[in-house]
Amino acid sequence: MPRKLMLTLIATAVSASCLPGCTPLSPWQRGTLAKPSMALEPTPMQDILSEHTHGSREAASAGSSSSGGGCGCY
């Protein structure tokens, strides 16, 4: 079997396996997915404060936009 045909068949199989993930949802299913427990960050404010505290105490930015001097202030 030629390599180009094999790659085409593999790409088609991968694409076809991804299609079932694009199904429409019913209204009652949307309510289930909208619960706070399904969020990527269930507690966004707590995560922000935790990053700020860590950055302040370590006196390093650690990938966030600001760094502190150890006192806990911005």
C-alpha positions as CSV (number, residue, x, y, z in Angstrom):
1,M,0.0,0.0,0.0
2,P,1.5,3.4,-1.0
3,R,2.6,5.7,1.9
4,K,0.3,8.5,0.7
5,L,-2.8,6.3,0.7
6,M,-1.9,5.0,4.2
7,L,-1.6,8.5,5.6
8,T,-4.9,9.5,4.0
9,L,-6.6,6.5,5.5
10,I,-5.1,7.3,9.0
11,A,-6.1,11.0,8.7
12,T,-9.7,10.0,7.7
13,A,-9.9,7.5,10.6
14,V,-8.7,10.1,13.1
15,S,-11.1,12.7,11.8
16,A,-14.0,10.3,11.9
17,S,-13.3,9.3,15.5
18,C,-13.4,13.0,16.5
19,L,-16.8,13.7,14.9
20,P,-19.0,12.2,17.7
21,G,-17.6,14.9,20.0
22,C,-19.5,17.5,18.0
23,T,-23.0,16.4,18.9
24,P,-25.7,18.9,19.8
25,L,-26.8,19.1,23.5
26,S,-30.2,19.1,24.9
27,P,-31.2,21.9,27.3
28,W,-31.1,19.6,30.4
29,Q,-27.6,18.4,29.4
30,R,-26.3,22.0,29.2
31,G,-27.4,22.5,32.8
32,T,-25.3,19.6,33.9
33,L,-22.3,20.9,32.1
34,A,-22.7,24.4,33.4
35,K,-22.2,23.3,37.1
36,P,-19.3,24.9,38.9
37,S,-17.7,21.4,39.5
38,M,-17.3,21.1,35.7
39,A,-15.3,24.3,35.4
40,L,-11.6,24.2,34.6
41,E,-10.9,26.4,37.6
42,P,-13.7,25.8,40.1
43,T,-12.4,28.6,42.4
44,P,-10.9,31.3,40.1
45,M,-10.7,34.0,42.8
46,Q,-9.0,31.7,45.2
47,D,-6.5,30.6,42.6
48,I,-5.6,34.3,41.8
49,L,-5.1,35.1,45.5
50,S,-3.0,32.0,46.0
51,E,-0.8,32.9,43.0
52,H,-0.4,36.4,44.4
53,T,0.5,35.2,47.9
54,H,3.0,32.7,46.4
55,G,4.6,35.4,44.2
56,S,4.8,37.9,47.1
57,R,6.4,35.4,49.5
58,E,8.8,34.0,47.0
59,A,9.7,37.5,45.5
60,A,9.4,36.0,42.0
61,S,6.8,36.4,39.3
62,A,6.5,32.6,38.6
63,G,4.9,33.2,35.3
64,S,2.3,35.7,36.4
65,S,2.3,39.3,35.5
66,S,3.6,40.8,38.7
67,S,6.2,40.1,41.3
68,G,6.3,41.1,44.9
69,G,8.8,42.2,47.4
70,G,7.9,39.8,50.2
71,C,5.4,42.1,52.0
72,G,2.2,40.8,50.3
73,C,1.5,44.0,48.4
74,Y,1.4,44.4,44.7
